[in-house]
Amino acid sequence: MAPMDGQRATWPRTALGIFGLFAYALTGWLYLGSGLVMPYPVVMWIPWLWGGWQAVKVFRRVPEWTPVVALAAVIYWVGFVQLGSWIFGWSA
């Protein structure tokens, strides 16, 4: 799929997008390790899979924004686990 702005995807844009996909895949360690902190980690796996689908969609349209999806995944994970520790007393 061509980028939304009609320009060809250049190598730096594609490389940044590939880095973003790789970074998103690395966030999977956080989500898979959520079982050490929370009682039902599948609650975290579903948003991570949805985010992966979104990362691929962003990569196809504007690859340079793909690292933002990985950053959003980390922020979401930290926020969710922290909120759970305050409300439910989760701890590792």
NORTAKA-V94056 format. One record per run of one state. SS is the DSSP state (@ for helix, = for strand, . for the rest). FROM is the first residue (numbers start at 1). TO is the last residue. If there is no record, write none. Layout:
# NORTAKA-V94056
ss & from & to
SS & FROM & TO
SS & FROM & TO
This chain:
# NORTAKA-V94056
ss & from & to
. & 1 & 10
@ & 11 & 36
. & 37 & 41
@ & 42 & 61
. & 62 & 62
@ & 63 & 88
. & 89 & 92
